[in-house]
Amino acid sequence: MINKTLNSLNVLVTRPQHQAENLLQSLRAQGAEPIAFPLLNIVPITEKDSGFHLLKQHILDLDLFQKIIFVSPNAVHIGYDWIDQYWPQLPTGIDWLAIGKQSAATLNNYGIDAYHSRLGYDSEALLSSELLQDIVDEKMLIMRGEGGREKLAVELRARGAEVSYAELYRRERPEYSEEEIVKTLYAQPLDAILITSSEGLNNLMQIASDQEKKFSTDSLLNCHLVVPSERIKQDAELAGFTRITTAAGPDDQSMINALLQ
């Protein structure tokens, strides 16, 4: 049964292309008119990248770490490909952790039982976990993309842990032509925009105004914006959005539930 609340609403879906299909289908099932407009490209690290050899060494040294933390489903998918390549059998004695239930569920699909905090979907929630309190001299590996927030590593080091990064991929802003920008963002009225990261939000504002600042973003700033956290909500307010709903998390159902509000 179609929920009339979303009937014929034009909803901009900004997840990376390879992660968007389930959300697009779910919105269609609710009667919405979803529009795919990825704001991030996820590009795995290869031998051509400067960080390749350090990444490979961390994977080879996996059994030297007491805790391994995955920050996102992308980190899980790409990280597991690396681990599977060099570790036909997982090393023992490691605590596997994930930020958010979606990342933990993805690890579980690969046969890895991972802990996640039930208090939230961010670094702060994971840092409140009992597993990360008494960690003096423990070696930890954070599986993530290049760059990103430093909150997790900074706090773990402050608690006495030795923290390394396995940087598995980089996030790139997609390139869109002027015609694509006009057709997707301005030619039709958008009712809602779903954003799941501050980086995606920043990319949207840069793409929407065009490099030469040809377009006014006023119509976008008046849209209903759905975000997964208070931190991203604050970033959106600074960008000029005024109609913002904070979802319970970044997963598809939480974003849709927030949109239904």
C-alpha positions in Angstrom: 0.0 0.0 0.0 1.4 3.4 -1.0 1.9 5.8 1.8 0.2 9.1 0.7 2.8 11.1 2.7 5.5 10.4 0.0 3.1 10.1 -3.0 4.8 11.8 -6.0 7.4 13.6 -3.9 10.7 14.3 -5.7 13.4 13.0 -3.4 17.1 13.5 -4.2 19.1 10.4 -3.2 22.8 11.2 -2.8 24.4 7.9 -1.8 27.3 6.6 -3.8 26.0 4.8 -6.9 26.8 1.3 -5.7 25.0 1.9 -2.4 21.8 3.7 -3.6 19.7 1.0 -5.3 17.9 -0.4 -2.2 17.0 3.1 -1.0 15.7 4.1 -4.5 13.5 0.9 -4.6 12.2 1.5 -1.1 11.2 5.1 -1.9 9.5 4.0 -5.0 7.5 1.5 -3.0 6.4 4.4 -0.7 5.1 6.3 -3.8 8.0 8.8 -4.0 9.8 9.8 -7.2 13.5 9.3 -6.2 16.2 10.9 -8.2 19.7 9.4 -8.0 22.5 12.1 -7.7 25.6 10.6 -6.1 27.7 13.1 -4.3 30.7 10.8 -3.6 32.7 8.3 -5.6 34.4 5.6 -3.6 37.7 4.7 -5.3 39.7 1.8 -3.8 43.5 2.3 -3.3 45.6 0.6 -6.0 49.3 0.0 -6.5 49.5 3.4 -8.3 48.6 5.2 -5.0 51.3 6.4 -2.6 49.6 4.7 0.4 49.4 1.3 -1.2 52.5 -0.3 0.4 51.7 1.0 3.9 48.1 -0.4 3.6 49.4 -3.8 2.4 51.9 -3.9 5.4 49.1 -3.2 7.8 47.0 -6.1 6.3 50.0 -8.4 6.5 50.5 -7.4 10.1 46.8 -8.0 11.0 47.6 -10.5 13.8 49.6 -7.9 15.6 46.5 -5.8 16.4 44.2 -6.4 19.4 41.3 -4.4 18.0 40.3 -3.6 14.4 37.7 -1.0 13.8 35.7 -0.5 10.5 34.2 3.0 10.1 31.7 2.3 7.3 30.2 -0.4 5.0 32.6 0.7 2.3 35.5 0.1 4.7 34.1 -3.4 5.4 33.6 -4.4 1.7 37.0 -3.1 0.6 38.8 -4.1 3.8 37.5 -7.6 3.7 38.7 -8.0 0.1 42.2 -7.1 1.3 42.0 -9.4 4.3 40.7 -12.3 2.3 43.5 -11.9 -0.2 46.2 -12.3 2.5 44.5 -14.2 5.3 42.6 -17.3 4.1 41.9 -17.9 7.8 41.2 -15.0 10.0 43.8 -14.4 12.8 42.6 -15.2 16.3 42.5 -13.0 19.4 41.2 -9.9 17.7 38.2 -7.8 18.8 36.3 -6.7 15.7 34.4 -3.4 16.0 32.3 -1.3 13.7 30.8 2.1 13.7 27.0 1.6 13.3 24.8 -1.4 13.0 25.0 -1.4 9.2 28.8 -1.8 9.2 28.5 -4.5 11.8 25.8 -6.3 9.8 28.0 -6.2 6.7 30.9 -7.7 8.7 28.6 -10.4 9.9 27.7 -11.2 6.3 31.4 -12.0 5.8 31.4 -14.3 8.8 33.0 -11.8 11.2 31.2 -11.2 14.5 31.7 -7.5 15.2 30.7 -5.3 18.1 28.8 -2.0 17.5 27.4 0.5 20.0 23.6 0.5 20.2 23.8 4.2 21.3 24.4 5.6 17.9 26.1 5.6 14.5 29.2 7.7 15.0 32.7 7.7 16.6 31.3 9.2 19.8 28.9 6.3 20.3 31.6 3.7 19.8 34.0 5.5 22.1 31.5 5.2 25.0 31.7 1.4 24.7 33.1 -0.7 27.5 35.5 -2.4 25.0 37.3 0.9 24.4 37.8 2.1 28.0 40.8 0.1 29.5 43.0 0.0 26.4 46.5 1.2 27.5 49.2 -0.1 25.2 46.7 -2.0 22.9 47.4 -1.9 19.2 44.4 -0.8 17.1 43.8 -0.6 13.4 41.2 1.7 12.0 39.9 0.6 8.5 38.7 3.7 6.7 39.0 6.0 3.6 41.7 8.6 3.2 41.1 11.6 5.4 37.9 12.0 7.4 37.3 12.7 11.0 40.2 12.2 13.5 38.0 12.1 16.6 38.2 8.3 17.1 42.0 8.0 16.7 42.7 11.1 18.8 40.6 9.8 21.7 41.9 6.3 21.6 45.5 7.6 21.7 44.6 9.8 24.6 43.4 6.6 26.4 46.8 5.0 25.8 46.2 2.9 22.7 48.6 2.7 19.7 46.5 3.5 16.7 47.2 3.0 13.0 45.1 3.7 9.9 44.5 1.3 7.0 43.3 3.8 4.4 41.5 1.6 1.9 39.9 4.1 -0.5 39.5 7.8 -1.3 36.3 9.7 -1.7 36.1 11.9 -4.8 33.5 14.5 -5.7 31.7 13.5 -8.9 31.9 15.7 -12.0 28.6 16.9 -13.4 28.0 19.0 -16.5 26.1 22.2 -16.4 23.3 20.5 -18.2 23.2 17.6 -15.6 23.1 20.1 -12.7 20.3 22.1 -14.2 18.2 19.1 -15.2 18.6 17.3 -11.8 18.6 20.1 -9.3 16.7 23.0 -10.8 14.5 22.0 -13.8 12.0 20.2 -11.5 11.1 21.2 -7.9 12.7 19.0 -5.3 10.7 18.2 -2.2 13.4 16.5 -0.2 17.1 15.8 -0.1 18.7 12.9 1.7 22.3 13.5 2.9 24.4 11.0 4.9 27.7 12.8 5.4 29.2 16.3 5.9 31.4 15.7 2.9 28.4 14.9 0.7 26.7 18.0 2.0 29.8 20.1 1.1 29.9 18.5 -2.4 26.3 19.2 -3.0 26.7 22.9 -2.3 29.8 23.1 -4.5 28.1 21.2 -7.4 24.8 23.1 -7.0 26.4 26.5 -7.4 28.7 25.4 -10.1 32.4 26.2 -10.0 31.7 29.6 -11.6 28.9 30.3 -9.1 26.4 30.4 -12.0 23.4 29.1 -10.0 21.5 30.3 -6.9 21.1 27.6 -4.4 18.0 29.2 -2.7 15.6 26.6 -4.0 17.7 23.8 -2.6 18.1 25.5 0.8 14.3 25.6 1.0 14.0 21.8 0.5 13.3 19.4 3.3 16.8 18.0 4.2 17.1 14.7 6.0 20.5 14.0 7.8 21.6 11.2 10.1 23.1 13.1 13.0 23.1 16.3 14.9 26.7 17.0 13.8 25.6 17.0 10.1 22.5 19.0 11.0 24.7 21.7 12.4 26.8 21.7 9.2 23.5 22.0 7.2 22.3 24.9 9.2 25.6 26.7 8.6 25.2 26.0 4.9 21.8 27.8 5.0 19.2 24.9 5.2 16.2 25.7 7.3 14.0 22.6 7.1 16.1 19.8 8.5 15.0 16.5 10.0 17.6 14.3 11.9 17.1 10.6 11.3 17.9 7.9 13.8 20.8 6.8 11.7 22.2 6.7 8.1 20.6 3.4 7.1 17.8 3.4 4.5 14.9 2.7 6.8 15.9 5.4 9.3 16.2 8.0 6.5 12.8 7.0 5.1 11.2 7.1 8.6 12.6 10.6 9.0 11.2 11.7 5.7 7.8 10.3 6.6 7.8 12.7 9.6 
